[in-house]
Every structure is written in structure tokens, then in C-alpha cells.
Amino acid sequence: MPRIHLVSNLPGVNALGDHLRAAGLGPTSARSADALLVLIDRPLDHVEQELLDRARQSVPVLLAGPTVRSLSPDSPLIDASGLTPGRVTPPYDLPLIPGPDGAAVAARLGDFRPRESWVVPEKVAEDVERLLMVRHEMGEHPICTWRPSTGLGIFTLGAGEELLADPRYQRLVGRWLRHALGVTDAGPVKVGLIGAPDVFGVHIDAVDAVEGLELAALCDGGMARPPGQDTDRPGRRVDDPDDLVNDPELNLVIVATPTHTHVEWARRALEAGKQVVVHAPMCLSTHEVDELTELAQSRSLLLAVYPDGRDDPGHRAMRTAVHRGDVGEVMWIDVFSGGLRRPAGTWHDDERISGGLIFDRGAVQLGRVLDLVDDQVEWVSAFGHKRVWHHVTNADHARVLLHFAGGCEAQVTISDVSAAARPGTQVLGSNGSLLARDARDARDARDARDGHGGAPRSPRLLAHDGTRTALPTGPHDATRFHRELADCLVAGWPLAEHQPEDARRLVAVLEAARRSAAAGGAQMAPG
């Protein structure tokens, strides 16, 4: 694998270095490096000539972040790069777009709109490869380049600590490095999908849309499809799920079956030598998670969990605000999900199959809570009511209370009998609160299920000084996980999230909640 030498004095650059190291791109010494990556916000002085000498020795030299702004206009590096930087704009949110030479660098980029100051070039030499561009003031301007004739590249993005820690930016830097080194992606991964039609639709659409993934086989086990579901899907139909997991043409199996069978089909796929993704929650017990994790590790195979609901733009905006410290120290989180609805009587409403109301519907909300609070859960208390809907075995209404080691508490309520409640999330902190409400109220729940309800409102930040701020949210990114998955499988980039240890933390809380509800709300420590 190629090795890079990273030269930087920027705070937060360690996150970038760790990501490149995990992708097999470093670090090593300057003399033994296959490429040099420089992010410096001060004059380079004598270092400039050393870098130019290395470039002349056919070792790519890539200047990123504020480096080019720190060079004098007559720097030999500016001349060798073929890009003459011009004025610097104020910070803008601008989408990155592929340049005429940047298809490989921008692969699986998605909608990435970093907020930074932009360097508008005055001049670009004809032999400079334009890899990434931005549209600004009626023109398109290169921000990421590579000049093969001199071995120099420039990426003017990446001056801020927040952006340096963004996995999307880190992967772009890695792809830029690989482009300069002539390293290409592996071929497309052939995917087999096994599951329930009402669950695996999200995977079918995403796999079909993501470069590097190819849906080759699909098995629904003969389960009934929801009315109106499209049957003209890519990939051949397989009647027996055992045939699918043992298909030698498949590289990856996505398990989106009813929850109580996750462990069975994930185990069979791993034993057949497949990479595996399991729809959340991964299993019904931590013992099963541990079993699958050990099996995957023993065979050096990927085991990941699809984080259902974690890519919701409102949640991601709240997560960014919490981790940025906008509300100070988080003290209390309150989540309500549901309304008044008669359960349809599918497998989701069968406690033996889905794990119950808390496992089936609470997993998304509890997963979001754990995503907001990076702390150990000391105990869980849960209680369920069965009073109204007797044609199904799931509870009608359930409440789960989490107590974290640092003192923060969180309550998640899931209900099918609450006509007056307005679903939403509140985060209370020492400096302010976050509030996210659905645009619809409980009276519109029926229309929402039919596809006529409103979209969730942007979360609000309510500071203690009285100011109210709407958090910026982008469009729903339905392929984010699958793009990261493809990057991992065809390019070797590490999955930033979605690891078995994250899945185990959620399952441990769900399992403790189930035991607590059975014991009438007693406090239970997650295993």
C-alpha cells in the first residue's frame, strides 16, 4: 500500500491523519514516503525548495487547506502547481461538483456543501487536471487540482478544524492522494438482499443509485409485498434464502429480514464468506451480537449495521449542535414517537418476531439518543401498557428511561394510543435547549402514513439569552450509508460509524429495557 508523509501545524489535523492511516495511506517518514501532504498556515520558507525537489523526484506533493494562502506570490510551488490563487471570498455554503478530470475523486461524493472561505484562482495552466469545482459568481472554479507534469496538486479547502474532522472531507483528501499515485478502486461489489419487502426497499433504491454497488440477487422468502410495491426491481429473484447467501457470485449480503432472524441469516452469510450488513437493530440480544462479531473477526469480514433513522437531516443537525456545545452540558432528552393508530397486524406488531414495541419502534429513537450522548448508560427503566389493541401482541404504549454515568437522563416514549401528543425531541442543556417537532400533529397521523403529511420542521436552538435559531438542515440523504459502505469495500476507506460495538451498545439498552418492562419498571444495567 502507498504511504504518505503528513506535514501540518493545524489544530484538529490528527483526525485527518488517523483516517488516512486507517485507509492504509500513512504515516511514514518524508524520505520513504510515496507522497507528501502539506497543511500549514504559515510561510514555508526553506521547506518550499525541499518540497519542489521531492516533486521533481516523481513523489507527489499535495498542498491542502490554508497552505497555498501562506505562500508568497512568487513561490516556486505556485508556478509548479499551475494554479495561481486569487482573492479569498467570505465563508459560503457551496456544493462541491466533479471537475472535468475528477470523476474518480468525486465518486460517491453526494451533496457536500462545506462552509468555508473559497480561493478564486486567477489563472489555471492548460495541463492542470481540474478534479473538484465550485460554482460561484456565475463561474466554475477549480478548488482541487493535480498537475502530472510537475507532480504538484492543490486543494484549497480544509482550513477549519470542523472540516478537517469531517469524514467526507477526509475521504476526498484520500481520493486526491490516490489519484496522484495512480491507485484506482476495485470493481463493483455484487450485492444480495434478503429480507421483508417493507424493510428492504430503502436498500434496493440506495444500492441501485450508488456507484460501486450492484444489486445482483434479491430474496423476500415469499413474504407478501405491500400493495403497489414495484416488482420490476434490478437483480434476479431467488426463492430460497439459503441459495442467496451461498451464491459464489455475491460479495455482500444485506440482511433486512424480520428481527428475530437477523442472527441466523447474518451467521449463514458470514460462514459463506460474505461481507454482511444487518438492518438495525442487529439482534435481539448482546449474546447474538457478540457471536456475529467474533465470527466476522475470525474470518476478516465486514460486519456493519444499517443505522435506521440516523441519517435524518433533523437528527444530524441536532447531533452537530450538541457535539459543538451549542446547548452546553446535556442534562435531559425527551423523545415522543407515535400517535393514535390501529396496528396493521404485520410481523412488526408481533412481539415474538420483532422483539416487541420497544425493539421494533424504539430502536430508532434510542439509537438517536445514544448518538447524542457519548457516555455510559448506568441503568435503564421501562414500562409498557397493553390496554387497547388486543389483536396484536406488542404493547400499546411504552416508556424507556435511561440514566447516564455523567448524570444526563433521557426518556423515550412510543405510543399507538396517544391522540393528543405531538411527536418530537427536546434536548435540555446547561446553556439552552434544542427542540424538534414534526410539522404534523397527531390529527394528521393518518395522512402522514398515507404519504400526505408534512415534513419535519428544522430543529430550533433556544438559548438562555432568549435567542431562537433554526438549525440548518440539508435534504434527506437516502444513500449516505451505502456510499460509505461502497467506499469501504471498493476503496478501503474505513467506516466512520456503523460498527458492531455501536450496534451492541444499542442492543444492550434495548435488552435491558425489555427485562425492566417485564419486571415492572425495575432499574436494569445494560449487559
For each residue, the residues with C-beta under 8 A, 3 or more apart:
1: 24 25
2: 24 25 34 35 177 178 181 183
3: 25 26 27 28 32 33 34
4: 20 25 26 27 28 33 34 35 36 37 177
5: 26 27 28 29 30 33 35 36 37
6: 13 16 17 20 26 27 37 39
7: 30 36 37 38 39 40 47
8: 13 17 37 38 39 40 65
9: 40 41 42
10: 13 39 40 41 65 66 159 161 164
11: 161
12: 15 16 161 162 164 165
13: 6 8 10 16 17 39 164
14: 17 18
15: 12 18 19 164 165 170
16: 6 12 13 19 20 39 158 164 165 169 170 173
17: 6 8 13 14 20 21 26 27
18: 14 15 21 22
19: 15 16 22 23 167 170 171 174 493 494 496
20: 4 6 16 17 23 25 26 27 37 170 173 174 177
21: 17 18 24 25 26 27
22: 18 19 494
23: 19 20 174 491 492 493 494
24: 1 2 21 492
25: 1 2 3 4 20 21 174 177 178
26: 3 4 5 6 17 20 21 33 37
27: 3 4 5 6 17 20 21
28: 3 4 5 32 33
29: 5 32 33
30: 5 7 33 36 54
31:
32: 3 28 29
33: 3 4 5 26 28 29 30 36 59
34: 2 3 4 59 60 181
35: 2 4 5 59 60 61 62 177 180 181
36: 4 5 7 30 33 51 54 59 60 61 62
37: 4 5 6 7 8 20 26 62 64 173 177
38: 7 8 44 51 61 62 63 64 67
39: 6 7 8 10 13 16 64 65 66 67 158 164
40: 7 8 9 10 44 65 66 67 70
41: 9 10 65 66 67 69 70 159
42: 9 70
43: 70 71 72
44: 38 40 47 48 51 67 70 71 75 77
45: 48
46: 49 50
47: 7 44 50 51
48: 44 45 51 52 71 75 76 77
49: 46 52 53 76
50: 46 47 53 54
51: 36 38 44 47 48 54 55 61 77
52: 48 49 55 56 61 76 77 80
53: 49 50 56 57
54: 30 36 50 51 57 59 61
55: 51 52 58 59 60 61 80 150 151 152
56: 52 53 150 151
57: 53 54
58: 55 151
59: 33 34 35 36 54 55 151
60: 34 35 36 55 146 151 152 153 177 180 181
61: 35 36 38 51 52 54 55 77 151 152 153
62: 35 36 37 38 152 153 154 155 176 177 180
63: 38 67 68 71 77 81 152 153 154 155
64: 37 38 39 67 154 155 156 157 158 173 176
65: 8 10 39 40 41 155 156 157 158 159 164
66: 10 39 40 41 69 70 158 159
67: 38 39 40 41 44 63 64 70 71
68: 63 71 78 81 83 85 119 154 156
69: 41 66 85 88 119 156 159
70: 40 41 42 43 44 66 67
71: 43 44 48 63 67 68 75 77 78
72: 43 75
73: 78
74: 78
75: 44 48 71 72 78 79
76: 48 49 52 79 80
77: 44 48 51 52 61 63 71 80 81 152
78: 68 71 73 74 75 81 83 84 85
79: 75 76 82
80: 52 55 76 77 147 150 152
81: 63 68 77 78 128 145 147 150 152 153 154
82: 79 124 125 127 128 145 147 150 152
83: 68 78 121 123 124 125 128 142 145 147 154
84: 78 121 122 123 124
85: 68 69 78 119 120 121 122 154 156
86: 119 120 121 122
87: 119 120
88: 69 117 118 119 120
89: 92 117 118 119 120 136
90: 117
91: 115 116 117
92: 89 115 116 118 136
93: 113 114 115 472
94: 113 114 118 134 135 136
95: 111 112 113 134 135
96: 106 109 112 113 114 132 133 134 143 157 172
97: 106 132 133 134 135 140
98: 102 103 105 106 109 131 132 133
99: 102 106 129 130 131 132 133 142 144
100: 130
101: 129 130 131 146
102: 98 99 105 106 129 130 131 132 133 144
103: 98 106 107
104: 107 175 178 179 184 185
105: 98 102 131 132 144 172 175 176 179
106: 96 97 98 99 102 103 109 131 132 175
107: 103 104 175 185 211 212
108: 210 211 212 483 484 486 487
109: 96 98 106 112 168 172
110: 168 477 479 480 483
111: 95 474 475 477
112: 95 96 109 168 169 172
113: 93 94 95 96 474
114: 93 94 96 157 163 166 169
115: 91 92 93
116: 91 92 157 158 159 160 163
117: 88 89 90 91 159
118: 88 89 92 94 134 136 141 143 156 157
119: 68 69 85 86 87 88 89 143 156
120: 85 86 87 88 89 136 137 141
121: 83 84 85 86 124 141 142
122: 84 85 86
123: 83 84
124: 82 83 84 121 128 130 142 145
125: 82 83 128 147
126:
127: 82 147 148 149
128: 81 82 83 124 125 142 145 146 147
129: 99 101 102 145 146 147 148
130: 99 100 101 102 124 133 142 145
131: 98 99 101 102 105 106 142 144 145 146 176 179
132: 96 97 98 99 102 105 106 142 143 144 155 157 172
133: 96 97 98 99 102 130 140 141 142 143
134: 94 95 96 97 118 140 141 143
135: 94 95 97 139 140 141
136: 89 92 94 118 120 139 141
137: 120
138:
139: 135 136
140: 97 133 134 135
141: 118 120 121 133 134 135 136
142: 83 99 121 124 128 130 131 132 133 145
143: 96 118 119 132 133 134 155 156 157
144: 99 102 105 131 132 153 154 155 156 157 172 176
145: 81 82 83 124 128 129 130 131 142 153 154 155
146: 60 101 128 129 131 152 153 176 179 180
147: 80 81 82 83 125 127 128 129 150 151 152 153
148: 127 129 151
149: 127
150: 55 56 80 81 82 147
151: 55 56 58 59 60 61 147 148 180
152: 55 60 61 62 63 77 80 81 82 146 147
153: 60 61 62 63 81 144 145 146 147 176 180
154: 62 63 64 68 81 83 85 144 145
155: 62 63 64 65 132 143 144 145 158 172 173 176
156: 64 65 68 69 85 118 119 143 144
157: 64 65 96 114 116 118 132 143 144 163 169
158: 16 39 64 65 66 116 155 163 164 169 173
159: 10 41 65 66 69 116 117 163
160: 116 163 164
161: 10 11 12 164 165
162: 12 165 166 324
163: 114 116 157 158 159 160 166 169
164: 10 12 13 15 16 39 65 158 160 161 169 170
165: 12 15 16 161 162
166: 114 162 163 169 170
167: 19 170 171 484 496
168: 109 110 112 171 172
169: 16 112 114 157 158 163 164 166 172 173
170: 15 16 19 20 164 166 167 173 174
171: 19 167 168 174 175 487 493
172: 96 105 109 112 132 144 155 168 169 175 176
173: 16 20 37 64 155 158 169 170 176 177
174: 19 20 23 25 170 171 177 178 491 493
175: 104 105 106 107 171 172 178 179 491
176: 62 64 105 131 144 146 153 155 172 173 179 180
177: 2 4 20 25 35 37 60 62 173 174 180 181
178: 2 25 104 174 175 181 183 184 491
179: 104 105 131 146 175 176 182 183
180: 35 60 62 146 151 153 176 177
181: 2 34 35 60 177 178
182: 179
183: 2 178 179
184: 104 178
185: 104 107 212 490 491
186: 189 489 490 491
187: 490
188: 211 212 213 214 490
189: 186 212 213 214 251 252 275 486 489 490
190: 214 216 249 250 251 252
191: 207 213 214 215 216 217 235 250 251 252 253 254
192: 216 217 218 219 238 244 245 247 250 252 253 254 274
193: 200 203 204 207 215 217 218 219 235 253 254 256
194: 200 218 219 220 221 241 244 245 253 254 255 256 257 265
195: 199 200 203 219 220 254 255 256 257 279
196: 199 200 220 221 223 256 257 258 347
197: 200 201 220 223 224 225 226 229
198: 201 226 346 348
199: 195 196 202 256 257 279
200: 193 194 195 196 197 203 204 218 220 254 256 279
201: 197 198 204 205 229
202: 199 205 206 478
203: 193 195 200 206 207 254 256 279 306 482
204: 193 200 201 207 208 215 218 233 234 235
205: 201 202 208 209 478
206: 202 203 209 210 478 479 481 482
207: 191 193 203 204 210 213 214 215 254 482
208: 204 205 215 234
209: 205 206 478 479 482
210: 108 206 207 213 479 482 483 485 486
211: 107 108 188 486
212: 107 108 185 188 189 486 487 489 490 491
213: 188 189 191 207 210 252 482 485 486
214: 188 189 190 191 207
215: 191 193 204 207 208 218 233 234 235
216: 190 191 192 235 236 247 249 250
217: 191 192 193 235 236 237 238 244 247 249 250
218: 192 193 194 200 204 215 233 235 236 237 238
219: 192 193 194 195 237 238 239 240 241 243 244
220: 194 195 196 197 200 223 225
221: 194 196 241 257
222: 239
223: 196 197 220
224: 197
225: 197 220 229 231
226: 197 198 229
227:
228:
229: 197 201 225 226
230: 233
231: 225
232:
233: 204 215 218 230
234: 204 208 215
235: 191 193 204 215 216 217 218
236: 216 217 218
237: 217 218 219
238: 192 217 218 219 241 243 244 247
239: 219 222 243
240: 219 243 244
241: 194 219 221 238 244 245 257 265
242: 245 246 268
243: 219 238 239 240 246 247
244: 192 194 217 219 238 240 241 247 250 253
245: 192 194 241 242 250 253 265 268 269 272 274
246: 242 243 268 272
247: 192 216 217 238 243 244 250
248:
249: 190 216 217
250: 190 191 192 216 217 244 245 247 253 274
251: 189 190 191 274 275 489
252: 189 190 191 192 213 274 275 276 277 302 489
253: 191 192 193 194 244 245 250 265 269 272 274 275 276 277
254: 191 192 193 194 195 200 203 207 276 277 278 279 306
255: 194 195 262 265 266 269 276 277 278 279
256: 193 194 195 196 199 200 203 279 306
257: 194 195 196 199 221 241 261 262 265 279
258: 196 261 347 353 354
259: 262 281 283 284 353 354 355 359 360
260: 284 352 353 354 355
261: 257 258 264 265
262: 255 257 259 265 266 278 279 281 282 283 284 288
263: 266 267 283 284 288 291 292
264: 261 267 268
265: 194 241 245 253 255 257 261 262 268 269
266: 255 262 263 269 270 276 278 282 292 303
267: 263 264 270 271 291 292 295
268: 242 245 246 264 265 271 272
269: 245 253 255 265 266 272 274 276
270: 266 267 273 274 276 292 295 296 299 301 303
271: 267 268 295
272: 245 246 253 268 269
273: 270 299 301
274: 192 245 250 251 252 253 269 270 301
275: 189 251 252 253 301 302 303 489
276: 252 253 254 255 266 269 270 292 296 301 302 303 304
277: 252 253 254 255 302 304 305 306 485
278: 254 255 262 266 282 283 292 303 304 305 306 503
279: 195 199 200 203 254 255 256 257 262 305 306 308
280: 305 306 307 308 363 364 367 503 506
281: 259 262 284 305 355 359 363 367 503 506 507 510
282: 262 266 278 288 289 292 305 500 503 504 506 507
283: 259 262 263 278 286 288 289 292 503 507
284: 259 260 262 263 281 288 355 359 507 511
285: 288 289 507 511
286: 283 289 290 504 507 508 511 527
287: 290 291
288: 262 263 282 283 284 285 291 292 507
289: 282 283 285 286 292 293 500 503 504 507
290: 286 287 293 294 504
291: 263 267 287 288 294 295
292: 263 266 267 270 276 278 282 283 288 289 295 296 303 500
293: 289 290 296 297 303 500 501 504
294: 290 291 297 298
295: 267 270 271 291 292 298 299 303
296: 270 276 292 293 299 301 302 303 500
297: 293 294 300
298: 294 295
299: 270 273 295 296
300: 297
301: 270 273 274 275 276 296
302: 252 275 276 277 296 488 489 495
303: 266 270 275 276 278 292 293 295 296 500
304: 276 277 278 485 495 498 499 500
305: 277 278 279 280 281 282 498 499 500 502 503
306: 203 254 256 277 278 279 280 481 498
307: 280 310 311 367 481 497 498 502
308: 279 280 363 364 367
309: 312 315 364 365 367 368
310: 307 315 316 367 368 371 497
311: 307 315 316 476 477 478 480 481
312: 309 315 316 368 456 476
313: 316 317 473 474 475 476 477
314: 317 318 436 456 457 458 459 473
315: 309 310 311 312 318 319 368 371 425 436
316: 310 311 312 313 319 320 473
317: 313 314 320 321 458 459 471 472 473
318: 314 315 321 322 372 425 427 434 436 459 471
319: 315 316 322 323 371 372
320: 316 317 323 324 471
321: 317 318 324 326 327 434 459 461 471
322: 318 319 325 326 327 330 372 427 429 434
323: 319 320
324: 162 320 321
325: 322 328 431
326: 321 322 429 431 432 434 461
327: 321 322 330 427 428 429 430 431 432 433 434 461
328: 325 429 430 431 432
329: 408 429 430 431
330: 322 327 333 372 373 408 427 428 429
331: 407 408 409 428 429 430
332: 408 409 410 411 426 427 428
333: 330 369 372 373 408 409 410 411 425 426 427 428
334: 410 411 425 426 428
335: 365 368 369 410 411 412 413 424 425 426
336: 413 415 418 421 422 423 424 425
337: 361 362 364 365 412 413 414 415 423
338: 341 361 397 413 414 415 416 418 421 423
339: 415 416 418 419 421 423 442 445
340: 416 417 418 419 442 445
341: 338 416 445 446 449
342: 389 416
343: 346 348 349 389 391 392 394 416
344: 348 349
345: 349 391 392
346: 198 343 349 350
347: 196 258 350 353 354
348: 198 343 344 353 354 360 361 394
349: 343 344 345 346 354 360 392 393 394
350: 346 347 353 354 392 393 394
351: 354 355 356 357 393 394 395
352: 260 393
353: 258 259 260 347 348 350
354: 258 259 260 347 348 349 350 351 359 360 394
355: 259 260 281 284 351 358 359 360 510 514
356: 351 359 360 384 394 395 398 514
357: 351 360 361 362 384 394 395 396 398 414 416
358: 355 361 362 363 366 382 384 395 398 400 414 510 513 514 517
359: 259 281 284 354 355 356 362 363 510 514
360: 259 348 349 354 355 356 357 363 394
361: 337 338 348 357 358 364 365 414
362: 337 357 358 359 365 366 398 400 412 414 510 513
363: 280 281 308 358 359 360 366 367 506 510
364: 280 308 309 337 361 367 368
365: 309 335 337 361 362 368 369 412 414
366: 358 362 363 369 370 400 402 412 506 509 510 513
367: 280 281 307 308 309 310 363 364 370 371 506
368: 309 310 312 315 335 364 365 371 372 425
369: 333 335 365 366 372 373 402 410 412
370: 366 367 373 377 505 506 509
371: 310 315 319 367 368
372: 318 319 322 330 333 368 369 427
373: 330 333 369 370 404 408 410
374:
375: 404 405 406 408
376: 404 405
377: 370 380 402 403 404 405 505 508 509 512 526
378: 403 404 405 525
379: 402 403 512 523 524 525
380: 377 400 401 402 403 509 512 513 516 523 524 525 526
381: 400 401 403 516 521 522 523 524
382: 358 398 399 400 401 512 513 514 516 517 521
383: 398 399 516 517 520 521
384: 356 357 358 395 396 397 398 399 517
385: 395 396 397 398 417
386: 390 395 396
387: 396 397 417
388: 396 416 417
389: 342 343 392 394 396 416 417
390: 386
391: 343 345
392: 343 345 349 350 389
393: 349 350 351 352
394: 343 348 349 350 351 354 356 357 360 389
395: 351 356 357 358 384 385 386 398 517
396: 357 384 385 386 387 388 389 415 416 417
397: 338 384 385 387 413 414 415 416 417 418
398: 356 357 358 362 382 383 384 385 395 413 414 415 517
399: 382 383 384 411 412 413
400: 358 362 366 380 381 382 411 412 413 509 513
401: 380 381 382 409 410 411
402: 366 369 377 379 380 409 410 411 412 509
403: 377 378 379 380 381 409 523
404: 373 375 376 377 378 407 408 409 410
405: 375 376 377 378
406: 375
407: 331 404
408: 329 330 331 332 333 373 375 404
409: 331 332 333 401 402 403 404
410: 332 333 334 335 369 373 401 402 404
411: 332 333 334 335 399 400 401 402
412: 335 337 362 365 366 369 399 400 402
413: 335 336 337 338 397 398 399 400 421
414: 337 338 357 358 361 362 365 397 398
415: 336 337 338 339 396 397 398 418 421
416: 338 339 340 341 342 343 357 388 389 396 397
417: 340 385 387 388 389 396 397
418: 336 338 339 340 397 415 421 442
419: 339 340 442 443
420: 442
421: 336 338 339 413 415 418 442
422: 336 437 438 441 442
423: 336 337 338 339 437 438 442
424: 335 336 435 436 437 438
425: 315 318 333 334 335 336 368 434 435 436 459
426: 332 333 334 335 433 434 435 436
427: 318 322 327 330 332 333 372 433 434 435
428: 327 330 331 332 333 334 433
429: 322 326 327 328 329 330 331 432 433 434
430: 327 328 329 331
431: 325 326 327 328 329 463 464
432: 326 327 328 429 461 462 463 464
433: 327 426 427 428 429 461 462
434: 318 321 322 326 327 425 426 427 429 459 460 461 462 471
435: 424 425 426 427 459 460 462
436: 314 315 318 424 425 426 456 457 459 460
437: 422 423 424 456 457
438: 422 423 424 441 448 453 454 456 457
439: 453 454 455 456 457
440: 443 444 445 447 448 453 454
441: 422 438 444
442: 339 340 418 419 420 421 422 423 445
443: 419 440
444: 440 441 447 448 452 453 454
445: 339 340 341 440 442 448 449 453
446: 341 449 450
447: 440 444 450 452 453
448: 438 440 444 445 451 452 453 454
449: 341 445 446 453
450: 446 447 453
451: 448
452: 444 447 448
453: 438 439 440 444 445 447 448 449 450
454: 438 439 440 444 448
455: 439
456: 312 314 436 437 438 439
457: 314 436 437 438 439 460
458: 314 317 470 471 472 473
459: 314 317 318 321 425 434 435 436 470 471 473
460: 434 435 436 457 468 469 470 471
461: 321 326 327 432 433 434 468 469 470 471
462: 432 433 434 435 467 468
463: 431 432 466 467 468 469
464: 431 432
465:
466: 463
467: 462 463
468: 460 461 462 463
469: 460 461 463
470: 458 459 460 461
471: 317 318 320 321 434 458 459 460 461
472: 93 317 458
473: 313 314 316 317 458 459
474: 111 113 313 477
475: 111 313
476: 311 312 313
477: 110 111 311 313 474 480
478: 202 205 206 209 311
479: 110 206 209 210 482 483
480: 110 311 477 483 484
481: 206 306 307 311 484 485 498
482: 203 206 207 209 210 213 479 485 486
483: 108 110 210 479 480 486 487
484: 108 167 480 481 487 488 493 495 496 498
485: 210 213 277 304 481 482 488 489 495
486: 108 189 210 211 212 213 482 483 489 490 491
487: 108 171 212 483 484 490 491 493
488: 302 484 485 491 492 493 494 495
489: 186 189 212 251 252 275 302 485 486
490: 185 186 187 188 189 212 486 487
491: 23 174 175 178 185 186 212 486 487 488
492: 23 24 488
493: 19 23 171 174 484 487 488
494: 19 22 23 488
495: 302 304 484 485 488 498 499
496: 19 167 484
497: 307 310 502
498: 304 305 306 307 481 484 495 502 503
499: 304 305 495 502 503
500: 282 289 292 293 296 303 304 305 503 504
501: 293 504 505
502: 305 307 497 498 499 505 506
503: 278 280 281 282 283 289 305 498 499 500 506 507
504: 282 286 289 290 293 500 501 507 508
505: 370 377 501 502 508 509 526
506: 280 281 282 363 366 367 370 502 503 509 510
507: 281 282 283 284 285 286 288 289 503 504 510 511
508: 286 377 504 505 511 512 526 527
509: 366 370 377 380 400 402 505 506 512 513 526
510: 281 355 358 359 362 363 366 506 507 513 514
511: 284 285 286 507 508 514 515 526 527
512: 377 379 380 382 508 509 515 516 524 525 526 527
513: 358 362 366 380 382 400 509 510 516 517 524
514: 355 356 358 359 382 510 511 517 518
515: 511 512 518 519 524
516: 380 381 382 383 512 513 519 521 522 523 524
517: 358 382 383 384 395 398 513 514 520 521
518: 514 515
519: 515 516 522 524
520: 383 517
521: 381 382 383 516 517
522: 381 516 519
523: 379 380 381 403 516
524: 379 380 381 512 513 515 516 519
525: 378 379 380 512
526: 377 380 505 508 509 511 512
527: 286 508 511 512
